[in-house]
């Protein structure tokens, strides 16, 4: 599905954003890519979206070699991807419905198909009743759900979520991740980028950690597992918040449900 | 899900066009700004053009009065006179040639000298010679033509006004070059202003463009609504400025008429130029609108705006 082979990316000013990165993400996987800002996450995503081309190595996505892809083929390639941004990027003058429909319209979908598909995906993200609202009438979490609906409305094979929880509070963040899991359950590959290790450790999914443009760890063993091997949140032991976090972590580990309901910590 | 094939669907032109009109409604203020800028430039161009047309017509009217009189010797026979007329007409630079007999000329002269005409009362013989009144075509060859005409047989005398003719000629040329320069400068200025206005419009819509790119809209799909928008705004500006120029011209030409009548000339009727002006305005409007959109579009299509941080400033 997504395969990086010895990929390096340097920019004109000499900075090496990615250094010999190799990874393989199979279809239907749910992968977190974690790293601090400046670690190379954005470059990685840009290469997946074919905004940037690798300076060395090969990138193959959906059986297409991105290195040599022709410019005119890029728009058609992008239709396989659904992208969610940290800042939602909804058009403020359009209703929720039109924001989602916009993604279909601009690739030439028929209005008849749009009028069937958009309400369906809005229901999927739990915003069926907000179709006529404007983005600024919604909360941050709801806006990100609209963005999510827009990302899936064209039946993307891969959802790329770039810090989707960066602008919303912890509780809503869990909602977003759960929604991504729901989308993943239908067979769609999900790649979510974040800097928050605490958040991703709750979900028992594959985690690829990037540091200084290199892959530091690729927790490929987690694929298909739930919470068999967990790591405690990396917190300042002794602090009140840490205690609460650990508490909550253990509680969620013991529950059968994957979702964490009590994320009342208000970091982020 | 992965079995989804790539849809190289052709979007309906109707949708793209509708989208262009939606853009105008959604960005009323920017649309208004673009139309106003284009309109002002077109009105200025129209004013410059109509001034040029009028000055030209006025100079034309004056130069028509600048005729050469070829007086004929009294001894010439009727046959010689008509032979002379044919020779004058054969000159390539002669536009018109009219025979004025002494019988025709005499009462006119008497009339023009008014009360002094009484002095001629007792006179039996007509003292005037027969003459040809010649209008030249090309003022630049004035001297050459006059010397050619002088060589004809039976010419008594030629009355000419060389300085006047030449001054008029220079004036006409100067007015022509100034008008062309003014119109070119105005066109360049309008293109520049329009390109800037469109750039601002684009900037205010970079979020839309960015989303279109990220969901895989083709370049032409992104471009088309903006170009329709530019075209529609161009047509609106073209038609409006045409109306404004017409209205202003009609109002002004009344005032001009009394001024020009002193020079026995009339303002050029606007209706003579309705077709040309309307066509030119609409075409200029469309071209600048479409061209401006296209050029500014390319900037945004090339840009790697995945992480242009300001993109979200619009809605937060």
Interface residues (C-beta under 8 A of the other chain):
Chain A: X27 X42 X45 X46 X49 X51 X52 X62 X72 X74 X75 X76 X77 X78 X79 X80 X81 X83 X85 X87 X88 X89 X90 X91 X92 X93 X102 X103 X105 X106 X107 X108 X109 X111 X135 X136 X150 X154 X155 X157 X186 X187 X188
Chain B: X1 X2 X4 X6 X7 X8 X9 X10 X11 X12 X15 X19 X26 X207 X208 X210 X211 X212 X213 X214 X215 X216 X217 X218 X219 X221 X222 X304 X306 X307 X311 X312 X314 X315 X316
